[in-house]
Amino acid sequence: MEDIEFRYDTQLLLDVENPGDDVEDSLDEYIRTHFEGDSLLVIADEDENGITTAKLHFHTNEPWKILEYCRSLGEIYDIVVEDMVRQSRGQKG
């Protein structure tokens, strides 16, 4: 079995309340600087009402910290946290 350094595949959607100029770069830079993990992907888009929604994907051992941080920025939803170690053993994640 492959060693998994960062156990939890953390995914969520975030409606950013006060978006800056570049939500994707801001989120990416902050998460890379303040949290341990890998496989970070941030994609953001603004809708016709001016609401910026970001999709975040990140592998970490402390998903609750990512959730707390993102909640401080706005509303989070469609939250998925999967245990990749359990998945690699054929169990539900």
All heavy atoms as an XYZ file, in Angstrom:
761
protein
N       0.851     -1.190      0.000
C       0.000      0.000      0.000
C       0.888      1.242      0.000
O       1.867      1.332      0.718
C      -0.918     -0.026      1.223
C      -1.775      1.194      1.332
S      -3.060      1.203      2.612
C      -2.423      0.221      3.922
N       0.521      2.199     -0.801
C       1.242      3.457     -0.924
C       1.082      4.296      0.345
O       0.018      4.366      0.937
C       0.678      4.224     -2.119
C       1.324      5.549     -2.362
C       0.669      6.279     -3.523
O       0.165      5.629     -4.437
O       0.689      7.515     -3.485
N       2.188      4.929      0.786
C       2.096      5.835      1.928
C       1.380      7.104      1.506
O       1.685      7.701      0.484
C       3.491      6.202      2.443
C       4.158      5.042      3.166
O       3.435      4.138      3.635
O       5.394      5.035      3.264
N       0.437      7.517      2.325
C      -0.321      8.733      2.058
C       0.072      9.742      3.125
O      -0.252      9.568      4.297
C      -1.841      8.458      2.072
C      -2.202      7.494      0.938
C      -2.622      9.760      1.953
C      -3.645      7.045      0.921
N       0.777     10.777      2.709
C       1.264     11.777      3.658
C       0.128     12.639      4.207
O       0.087     12.939      5.399
C       2.311     12.669      2.991
C       2.909     13.688      3.929
C       3.993     14.528      3.291
O       4.275     14.362      2.078
O       4.575     15.359      4.001
N      -0.779     13.041      3.339
C      -1.902     13.890      3.749
C      -3.185     13.101      3.531
O      -3.596     12.869      2.398
C      -1.880     15.219      2.995
C      -0.625     16.002      3.270
C       0.382     16.093      2.325
C      -0.442     16.621      4.495
C       1.545     16.793      2.588
C       0.716     17.324      4.778
C       1.715     17.412      3.825
N      -3.807     12.720      4.615
C      -4.839     11.690      4.648
C      -6.201     12.113      4.113
O      -6.913     11.321      3.510
C      -4.980     11.238      6.099
C      -5.956     10.139      6.307
C      -5.922      9.647      7.738
N      -6.794      8.499      7.864
C      -6.586      7.515      8.726
N      -5.564      7.559      9.544
N      -7.415      6.498      8.773
N      -6.605     13.352      4.328
C      -7.982     13.752      4.051
C      -8.097     14.600      2.789
O      -7.526     15.679      2.696
C      -8.578     14.507      5.242
C      -8.635     13.644      6.473
C      -7.684     13.788      7.473
C      -9.604     12.657      6.611
C      -7.711     12.977      8.594
C      -9.634     11.842      7.729
C      -8.683     12.004      8.715
O      -8.694     11.197      9.819
N      -8.866     14.079      1.851
C      -9.206     14.808      0.627
C     -10.365     15.730      1.000
O     -11.461     15.272      1.288
C      -9.611     13.813     -0.447
C     -10.020     14.461     -1.744
O     -10.010     15.706     -1.841
O     -10.373     13.720     -2.673
N     -10.088     17.033      1.026
C     -11.056     18.021      1.494
C     -11.520     18.859      0.311
O     -10.699     19.431     -0.398
C     -10.402     18.921      2.568
O      -9.848     18.079      3.586
C     -11.399     19.870      3.169
N     -12.842     18.902      0.113
C     -13.415     19.652     -0.993
C     -14.601     20.454     -0.481
O     -15.329     19.987      0.388
C     -13.893     18.706     -2.081
C     -12.812     17.793     -2.619
C     -13.380     16.756     -3.547
O     -14.110     17.085     -4.480
N     -13.060     15.502     -3.295
N     -14.774     21.633     -1.041
C     -15.918     22.458     -0.642
C     -16.155     23.554     -1.659
O     -15.301     23.841     -2.499
C     -15.693     23.076      0.744
C     -14.465     23.968      0.935
C     -14.749     25.419      0.576
C     -13.994     23.873      2.373
N     -17.335     24.149     -1.551
C     -17.661     25.363     -2.288
C     -17.752     26.486     -1.276
O     -18.209     26.283     -0.144
C     -18.984     25.217     -3.029
C     -19.006     24.216     -4.176
C     -20.410     24.115     -4.761
C     -18.005     24.588     -5.249
N     -17.316     27.670     -1.679
C     -17.269     28.824     -0.796
C     -17.804     30.039     -1.542
O     -17.286     30.394     -2.600
C     -15.819     29.080     -0.366
C     -15.461     30.422      0.255
C     -16.156     30.600      1.594
C     -13.947     30.535      0.424
N     -18.856     30.646     -1.003
C     -19.323     31.931     -1.510
C     -18.594     33.005     -0.717
O     -18.835     33.169      0.483
C     -20.840     32.085     -1.341
C     -21.628     31.276     -2.363
O     -21.033     30.816     -3.353
O     -22.847     31.108     -2.161
N     -17.692     33.697     -1.372
C     -16.830     34.674     -0.712
C     -17.602     35.973     -0.507
O     -18.118     36.555     -1.459
C     -15.552     34.921     -1.536
C     -14.629     35.873     -0.817
C     -14.842     33.599     -1.819
N     -17.652     36.438      0.744
C     -18.442     37.622      1.076
C     -17.791     38.919      0.613
O     -18.453     39.824      0.154
C     -18.716     37.661      2.576
C     -19.658     36.556      3.015
C     -19.888     36.517      4.508
O     -19.295     37.328      5.248
O     -20.658     35.651      4.952
N     -16.501     39.042      0.755
C     -15.797     40.262      0.355
C     -14.602     39.894     -0.525
O     -13.460     39.975     -0.083
C     -15.320     41.043      1.592
C     -16.474     41.536      2.425
O     -17.352     42.208      1.913
N     -16.483     41.187      3.688
N     -14.877     39.496     -1.762
C     -13.770     39.048     -2.607
C     -12.823     40.193     -2.951
O     -13.239     41.332     -3.140
C     -14.465     38.511     -3.857
C     -15.776     39.216     -3.892
C     -16.148     39.477     -2.463
N     -11.562     39.857     -3.009
C     -10.572     40.834     -3.450
C     -10.450     40.784     -4.955
O     -11.339     40.283     -5.654
N      -9.345     41.286     -5.452
C      -9.139     41.330     -6.897
C      -9.028     39.944     -7.515
O      -9.559     39.691     -8.573
C      -7.889     42.144     -7.232
C      -8.085     43.623     -6.941
O      -9.251     44.071     -6.934
O      -7.085     44.309     -6.717
N      -8.312     39.043     -6.851
C      -8.122     37.708     -7.407
C      -8.316     36.665     -6.315
O      -7.385     36.333     -5.590
C      -6.747     37.574     -8.044
C      -6.631     36.337     -8.903
O      -7.391     35.366     -8.688
O      -5.773     36.319     -9.793
N      -9.534     36.176     -6.191
C      -9.888     35.222     -5.149
C      -9.055     33.954     -5.262
O      -8.555     33.444     -4.259
C     -11.396     34.891     -5.200
C     -11.751     33.763     -4.255
C     -12.217     36.127     -4.893
N      -8.879     33.444     -6.483
C      -8.114     32.208     -6.667
C      -6.704     32.342     -6.117
O      -6.251     31.505     -5.334
C      -8.061     31.820     -8.147
C      -9.368     31.323     -8.680
C      -9.314     31.018    -10.166
O      -8.213     31.010    -10.758
O     -10.390     30.791    -10.744
N      -5.996     33.382     -6.530
C      -4.612     33.567     -6.082
C      -4.533     33.827     -4.590
O      -3.640     33.313     -3.911
C      -3.940     34.712     -6.841
C      -3.605     34.337     -8.276
O      -3.622     33.129     -8.613
O      -3.337     35.256     -9.074
N      -5.466     34.609     -4.049
C      -5.456     34.922     -2.620
C      -5.658     33.674     -1.775
O      -4.930     33.437     -0.807
C      -6.543     35.943     -2.282
O      -6.303     37.155     -2.933
N      -6.668     32.871     -2.125
C      -6.915     31.631     -1.391
C      -5.744     30.673     -1.515
O      -5.292     30.090     -0.531
C      -8.188     30.951     -1.905
C      -9.514     31.504     -1.441
C     -10.652     30.902     -2.253
C      -9.720     31.239      0.028
N      -5.262     30.505     -2.726
C      -4.147     29.600     -2.981
C      -2.927     29.994     -2.148
O      -2.334     29.158     -1.451
C      -3.803     29.608     -4.473
C      -2.753     28.581     -4.831
O      -1.558     28.845     -4.590
O      -3.129     27.521     -5.355
N      -2.554     31.250     -2.192
C      -1.373     31.720     -1.470
C      -1.543     31.555      0.045
O      -0.640     31.078      0.732
C      -1.093     33.179     -1.797
C       0.152     33.713     -1.105
C       0.433     35.164     -1.442
O      -0.020     35.652     -2.497
O       1.120     35.807     -0.634
N      -2.708     31.928      0.577
C      -2.924     31.830      2.020
C      -2.864     30.374      2.485
O      -2.219     30.059      3.491
C      -4.260     32.450      2.424
C      -4.402     32.540      3.917
C      -3.971     33.667      4.604
C      -4.941     31.494      4.661
C      -4.069     33.755      5.987
C      -5.046     31.561      6.033
C      -4.605     32.696      6.692
O      -4.701     32.759      8.064
N      -3.535     29.493      1.769
C      -3.560     28.083      2.171
C      -2.172     27.471      2.078
O      -1.730     26.778      2.996
C      -4.597     27.303      1.333
C      -6.002     27.761      1.751
C      -4.445     25.797      1.514
C      -7.116     27.265      0.862
N      -1.445     27.720      1.009
C      -0.091     27.172      0.874
C       0.839     27.686      1.972
O       1.730     26.972      2.414
C       0.498     27.518     -0.489
C      -0.131     26.744     -1.618
C       0.532     27.051     -2.963
N      -0.261     26.541     -4.046
C      -0.251     25.275     -4.462
N       0.524     24.400     -3.854
N      -1.004     24.892     -5.474
N       0.626     28.919      2.421
C       1.481     29.530      3.432
C       1.137     29.081      4.851
O       2.030     28.932      5.686
C       1.366     31.077      3.359
O       1.713     31.499      2.041
C       2.281     31.751      4.355
N      -0.140     28.835      5.122
C      -0.582     28.608      6.501
C      -0.996     27.177      6.847
O      -1.210     26.878      8.024
C      -1.747     29.550      6.822
C      -1.332     30.981      6.853
N      -1.330     31.790      5.738
C      -0.880     31.744      7.872
C      -0.905     32.987      6.072
N      -0.625     32.995      7.354
N      -1.140     26.302      5.867
C      -1.608     24.941      6.135
C      -0.710     23.927      5.454
O      -0.225     24.165      4.347
C      -3.043     24.754      5.639
C      -4.024     25.726      6.240
C      -4.489     26.802      5.502
C      -4.465     25.570      7.539
C      -5.391     27.707      6.044
C      -5.363     26.476      8.094
C      -5.821     27.539      7.357
N      -0.526     22.775      6.111
C       0.254     21.694      5.511
C      -0.668     20.824      4.672
O      -1.763     20.476      5.106
C       0.913     20.843      6.594
C       2.047     21.550      7.299
C       2.807     20.615      8.203
O       2.854     19.395      7.929
O       3.368     21.116      9.192
N      -0.210     20.494      3.468
C      -0.982     19.640      2.597
C      -0.441     19.671      1.187
O       0.627     20.230      0.923
N      -1.179     19.047      0.277
C      -0.780     19.059     -1.129
C      -2.018     18.949     -2.011
O      -3.139     18.910     -1.529
C       0.243     17.957     -1.430
C      -0.284     16.546     -1.249
O      -1.513     16.347     -1.130
O       0.529     15.610     -1.226
N      -1.785     18.918     -3.295
C      -2.841     18.789     -4.308
C      -3.885     19.906     -4.221
O      -5.076     19.669     -4.408
C      -3.525     17.422     -4.218
O      -2.591     16.392     -4.423
N      -3.426     21.112     -3.931
C      -4.341     22.248     -3.813
C      -4.822     22.696     -5.184
O      -4.031     22.858     -6.108
C      -3.656     23.418     -3.099
C      -4.476     24.699     -2.968
C      -5.740     24.460     -2.144
C      -3.634     25.803     -2.355
N      -6.129     22.901     -5.270
C      -6.733     23.437     -6.475
C      -7.827     24.407     -6.040
O      -8.687     24.061     -5.226
C      -7.348     22.317     -7.318
C      -8.063     22.731     -8.593
C      -7.108     23.402     -9.569
C      -8.718     21.539     -9.234
N      -7.757     25.626     -6.547
C      -8.771     26.636     -6.263
C      -9.237     27.218     -7.592
O      -8.432     27.689     -8.383
C      -8.223     27.783     -5.376
C      -9.304     28.825     -5.126
C      -7.679     27.249     -4.059
N     -10.543     27.165     -7.805
C     -11.137     27.738     -9.017
C     -12.282     28.642     -8.568
O     -13.126     28.224     -7.768
C     -11.666     26.643     -9.960
C     -10.526     25.726    -10.390
C     -12.364     27.254    -11.161
C     -10.968     24.493    -11.133
N     -12.312     29.861     -9.051
C     -13.353     30.808     -8.638
C     -14.011     31.424     -9.859
O     -13.401     31.571    -10.913
C     -12.752     31.899     -7.759
N     -15.282     31.795     -9.664
C     -16.038     32.422    -10.735
C     -17.066     33.358    -10.105
O     -17.635     33.051     -9.058
C     -16.740     31.360    -11.575
C     -17.322     31.918    -12.853
O     -16.762     32.887    -13.397
O     -18.346     31.384    -13.315
N     -17.312     34.478    -10.751
C     -18.306     35.427    -10.276
C     -19.570     35.273    -11.103
O     -19.515     35.211    -12.335
C     -17.778     36.861    -10.407
C     -18.707     37.906     -9.842
C     -18.122     39.306     -9.901
O     -16.902     39.453     -9.796
O     -18.915     40.259    -10.069
N     -20.737     35.215    -10.423
C     -21.987     35.082    -11.155
C     -22.561     36.455    -11.513
O     -21.973     37.491    -11.191
C     -23.006     34.224    -10.389
C     -23.560     34.882     -9.136
O     -23.366     36.101     -8.928
O     -24.219     34.173     -8.357
N     -23.718     36.454    -12.152
C     -24.319     37.706    -12.626
C     -24.762     38.615    -11.479
O     -25.003     39.800    -11.681
C     -25.506     37.421    -13.557
C     -26.671     36.693    -12.910
C     -26.510     35.175    -12.833
O     -25.518     34.631    -13.348
O     -27.386     34.528    -12.244
N     -24.858     38.075    -10.262
C     -25.242     38.871     -9.093
C     -24.034     39.404     -8.326
O     -24.192     40.006     -7.263
C     -26.125     38.046     -8.155
C     -27.412     37.627     -8.816
O     -28.042     38.420     -9.509
N     -27.801     36.385     -8.631
N     -22.834     39.138     -8.837
C     -21.622     39.628     -8.194
C     -21.112     38.746     -7.067
O     -20.207     39.134     -6.336
N     -21.680     37.538     -6.910
C     -21.225     36.613     -5.878
C     -20.102     35.764     -6.456
O     -20.253     35.155     -7.508
C     -22.370     35.710     -5.386
C     -23.453     36.562     -4.727
C     -21.849     34.652     -4.415
C     -24.706     35.802     -4.369
N     -18.977     35.747     -5.752
C     -17.848     34.931     -6.176
C     -17.901     33.598     -5.444
O     -17.915     33.554     -4.217
C     -16.509     35.632     -5.882
O     -16.467     36.852     -6.627
C     -15.338     34.759     -6.276
N     -17.966     32.528     -6.219
C     -17.966     31.178     -5.663
C     -16.633     30.527     -6.004
O     -16.194     30.551     -7.150
C     -19.121     30.334     -6.235
O     -20.353     30.979     -5.914
C     -19.114     28.933     -5.663
N     -15.998     29.954     -4.973
C     -14.727     29.255     -5.164
C     -14.921     27.777     -4.870
O     -15.596     27.407     -3.909
C     -13.660     29.839     -4.242
N     -14.342     26.944     -5.706
C     -14.278     25.493     -5.483
C     -12.879     25.214     -4.988
O     -11.893     25.625     -5.606
C     -14.559     24.747     -6.779
C     -14.158     23.293     -6.780
C     -15.255     22.411     -6.306
C     -14.832     20.944     -6.449
N     -15.593     20.067     -5.643
N     -12.790     24.538     -3.834
C     -11.492     24.258     -3.242
C     -11.307     22.759     -3.099
O     -12.231     22.044     -2.693
C     -11.413     24.925     -1.859
C     -10.088     24.738     -1.143
C      -9.553     26.075     -0.695
C     -10.238     23.802      0.014
N     -10.124     22.285     -3.433
C      -9.737     20.884     -3.272
C      -8.356     20.883     -2.636
O      -7.449     21.576     -3.108
C      -9.693     20.198     -4.648
C      -9.122     18.825     -4.596
N      -7.784     18.581     -4.781
C      -9.708     17.620     -4.380
C      -7.568     17.278     -4.692
N      -8.717     16.676     -4.438
N      -8.182     20.109     -1.543
C      -6.909     20.124     -0.814
C      -6.764     18.836     -0.019
O      -7.711     18.380      0.611
C      -6.891     21.336      0.141
C      -5.573     21.626      0.800
C      -4.405     21.772      0.065
C      -5.504     21.795      2.173
C      -3.202     22.077      0.678
C      -4.303     22.096      2.800
C      -3.150     22.242      2.046
N      -5.561     18.255     -0.043
C      -5.252     17.093      0.784
C      -4.513     17.580      2.021
O      -3.492     18.269      1.905
C      -4.368     16.105      0.030
C      -5.030     15.505     -1.162
N      -4.346     14.709     -2.050
C      -6.310     15.562     -1.625
C      -5.171     14.311     -3.005
N      -6.364     14.822     -2.771
N      -5.023     17.210      3.203
C      -4.450     17.688      4.460
C      -4.724     16.674      5.565
O      -5.574     15.799      5.411
C      -5.044     19.058      4.849
O      -4.444     19.525      6.048
C      -6.549     18.995      5.024
N      -4.016     16.802      6.664
C      -4.298     15.973      7.837
C      -5.211     16.690      8.825
O      -5.616     16.096      9.823
C      -2.992     15.566      8.525
C      -2.226     14.566      7.691
O      -2.801     13.727      7.014
N      -0.912     14.667      7.709
N      -5.508     17.940      8.571
C      -6.328     18.738      9.469
C      -7.427     19.489      8.695
O      -7.411     20.710      8.595
C      -5.452     19.728     10.234
C      -4.371     19.034     11.051
C      -3.396     19.987     11.700
O      -2.957     20.938     11.019
O      -3.084     19.778     12.875
N      -8.388     18.751      8.156
C      -9.411     19.389      7.330
C     -10.235     20.424      8.092
O     -10.712     21.393      7.492
C     -10.288     18.229      6.856
C     -10.022     17.118      7.823
C      -8.616     17.311      8.281
N     -10.393     20.251      9.384
C     -11.183     21.209     10.169
C     -10.576     22.605     10.130
O     -11.295     23.592     10.182
C     -11.348     20.724     11.616
C     -10.047     20.425     12.288
C      -9.267     21.295     13.002
C      -9.349     19.185     12.286
N      -8.121     20.673     13.442
C      -8.140     19.368     13.020
C      -9.601     17.928     11.750
C      -7.217     18.349     13.226
C      -8.673     16.914     11.961
C      -7.504     17.135     12.678
N      -9.255     22.702     10.011
C      -8.614     24.019      9.927
C      -8.961     24.713      8.609
O      -9.169     25.928      8.573
C      -7.105     23.899     10.095
C      -6.701     23.528     11.503
C      -5.198     23.517     11.659
C      -4.797     23.207     13.086
N      -3.332     23.233     13.250
N      -9.018     23.956      7.544
C      -9.404     24.515      6.243
C     -10.857     24.978      6.305
O     -11.195     26.064      5.825
C      -9.224     23.474      5.118
C      -7.749     23.094      4.980
C      -9.790     23.980      3.799
C      -6.837     24.237      4.603
N     -11.725     24.162      6.907
C     -13.135     24.532      7.034
C     -13.292     25.802      7.860
O     -14.061     26.703      7.491
C     -13.933     23.389      7.647
C     -13.992     22.098      6.831
C     -14.702     21.002      7.611
C     -14.642     22.317      5.492
N     -12.578     25.911      8.967
C     -12.657     27.113      9.809
C     -12.192     28.347      9.044
O     -12.827     29.403      9.098
C     -11.810     26.945     11.070
C     -12.399     25.991     12.068
C     -11.482     25.724     13.253
O     -10.266     26.010     13.184
O     -11.985     25.206     14.261
N     -11.069     28.215      8.336
C     -10.555     29.345      7.574
C     -11.555     29.780      6.507
O     -11.895     30.964      6.390
C      -9.208     29.009      6.938
C      -8.793     30.013      5.901
C      -8.513     31.322      6.258
C      -8.716     29.659      4.563
C      -8.158     32.267      5.304
C      -8.355     30.594      3.597
C      -8.079     31.887      3.974
O      -7.731     32.819      3.031
N     -12.041     28.836      5.723
C     -12.963     29.175      4.645
C     -14.258     29.763      5.195
O     -14.809     30.702      4.614
C     -13.237     27.953      3.779
S     -11.823     27.484      2.758
N     -14.730     29.265      6.321
C     -15.955     29.808      6.916
C     -15.752     31.259      7.333
O     -16.680     32.056      7.299
C     -16.406     28.953      8.113
C     -17.648     29.471      8.808
C     -18.837     29.556      7.829
N     -19.940     30.256      8.453
C     -20.340     31.488      8.119
N     -19.735     32.163      7.174
N     -21.365     32.046      8.716
N     -14.527     31.626      7.678
C     -14.256     33.016      8.054
C     -14.360     33.957      6.849
O     -14.466     35.163      7.018
C     -12.876     33.145      8.696
O     -11.844     33.044      7.722
N     -14.354     33.383      5.637
C     -14.413     34.185      4.419
C     -15.812     34.291      3.829
O     -16.069     35.146      2.986
C     -13.480     33.592      3.357
C     -12.011     33.504      3.734
C     -11.245     32.774      2.638
C     -11.431     34.884      3.981
N     -16.699     33.388      4.240
C     -18.041     33.388      3.676
C     -18.763     32.099      3.994
O     -18.421     31.379      4.926
N     -19.761     31.796      3.186
C     -20.581     30.599      3.394
C     -19.933     29.407      2.696
O     -19.601     29.478      1.506
C     -21.982     30.828      2.827
C     -22.903     29.656      3.021
C     -24.287     29.888      2.443
O     -24.576     31.010      1.981
O     -25.069     28.931      2.426
N     -19.779     28.302      3.441
C     -19.246     27.080      2.841
C     -20.368     26.055      2.729
O     -21.278     26.008      3.556
C     -18.045     26.504      3.623
C     -18.405     26.212      5.074
C     -16.857     27.436      3.550
C     -17.299     25.509      5.851
N     -20.314     25.249      1.671
C     -21.328     24.222      1.448
C     -20.771     23.165      0.509
O     -19.640     23.292      0.016
C     -22.632     24.828      0.915
C     -22.481     25.645     -0.349
C     -22.794     25.112     -1.590
C     -22.018     26.964     -0.310
C     -22.653     25.863     -2.755
C     -21.882     27.718     -1.458
C     -22.204     27.158     -2.678
O     -22.050     27.902     -3.815
N     -21.554     22.122      0.276
C     -21.113     20.965     -0.518
C     -19.755     20.478     -0.020
O     -18.819     20.250     -0.797
C     -21.065     21.290     -2.016
C     -22.450     21.446     -2.619
O     -23.435     21.133     -1.928
O     -22.545     21.885     -3.772
N     -19.658     20.306      1.282
C     -18.411     19.907      1.932
C     -18.241     18.396      1.832
O     -19.149     17.635      2.157
C     -18.416     20.327      3.414
C     -18.584     21.835      3.529
C     -17.159     19.849      4.125
C     -19.013     22.307      4.900
N     -17.052     17.981      1.386
C     -16.708     16.569      1.308
C     -15.330     16.404      1.939
O     -14.381     17.085      1.550
C     -16.663     16.063     -0.154
C     -16.213     14.622     -0.213
C     -18.012     16.247     -0.832
N     -15.247     15.498      2.916
C     -13.958     15.148      3.510
C     -13.865     13.631      3.444
O     -14.660     12.928      4.072
C     -13.828     15.642      4.973
C     -12.500     15.188      5.561
C     -13.962     17.154      5.046
N     -12.924     13.135      2.642
C     -12.776     11.694      2.465
C     -11.436     11.241      3.008
O     -10.411     11.895      2.800
C     -12.903     11.325      0.989
C     -14.279     11.632      0.444
C     -14.430     11.286     -1.016
O     -13.475     11.483     -1.788
O     -15.519     10.811     -1.380
N     -11.457     10.111      3.691
C     -10.255      9.512      4.271
C      -9.601      8.627      3.213
O     -10.083      7.535      2.917
C     -10.653      8.712      5.509
C      -9.464      8.152      6.262
O      -8.399      7.922      5.646
O      -9.610      7.923      7.478
N      -8.519      9.089      2.637
C      -7.870      8.368      1.543
C      -7.169      7.104      2.019
O      -6.955      6.182      1.236
C      -6.922      9.299      0.794
C      -7.660     10.427      0.103
S      -6.627     11.487     -0.919
C      -5.560     12.234      0.318
N      -6.798      7.020      3.299
C      -6.201      5.800      3.842
C      -7.264      4.701      3.857
O      -7.009      3.577      3.413
C      -5.614      6.037      5.250
C      -5.199      4.735      5.899
C      -4.433      7.002      5.174
N      -8.441      5.017      4.340
C      -9.532      4.032      4.341
C      -9.871      3.612      2.904
O     -10.083      2.432      2.635
C     -10.767      4.591      5.022
C     -10.614      4.720      6.534
C     -11.878      5.278      7.177
N     -13.053      4.499      6.870
C     -13.452      3.379      7.503
N     -12.721      2.912      8.500
N     -14.549      2.747      7.161
N      -9.908      4.573      2.008
C     -10.226      4.259      0.611
C      -9.185      3.323      0.009
O      -9.520      2.417     -0.744
C     -10.304      5.543     -0.211
C     -11.528      6.350      0.085
C     -11.550      7.672     -0.704
O     -10.509      8.184     -1.121
N     -12.733      8.210     -0.896
N      -7.918      3.533      0.345
C      -6.858      2.681     -0.215
C      -6.959      1.242      0.289
O      -6.441      0.332     -0.345
C      -5.479      3.269      0.089
O      -5.163      3.128      1.471
N      -7.652      1.047      1.426
C      -7.879     -0.311      1.963
C      -9.190     -0.891      1.454
O      -9.616     -1.943      1.902
C      -7.898     -0.263      3.492
C      -6.567      0.122      4.104
C      -6.557     -0.062      5.606
N      -7.603      0.722      6.255
C      -7.396      1.562      7.267
N      -6.177      1.730      7.736
N      -8.396      2.217      7.811
N      -9.866     -0.170      0.568
C     -11.115     -0.656      0.007
C     -12.323     -0.388      0.885
O     -13.386     -0.946      0.659
N     -12.165      0.491      1.876
C     -13.269      0.836      2.766
C     -13.879      2.156      2.306
O     -13.275      2.906      1.559
C     -12.761      0.978      4.206
C     -12.161     -0.310      4.739
C     -11.464     -0.067      6.070
O     -10.662      0.848      6.203
N     -11.756     -0.918      7.029
N     -15.055      2.450      2.820
C     -15.654      3.750      2.526
C     -14.845      4.828      3.201
O     -14.428      4.696      4.334
C     -17.101      3.797      2.999
C     -18.007      2.929      2.171
C     -19.436      3.186      2.486
C     -20.290      2.353      1.536
N     -21.659      2.784      1.526
N     -14.640      5.924      2.457
C     -13.800      7.007      2.943
C     -14.568      7.993      3.742
O     -14.097      8.873      4.357
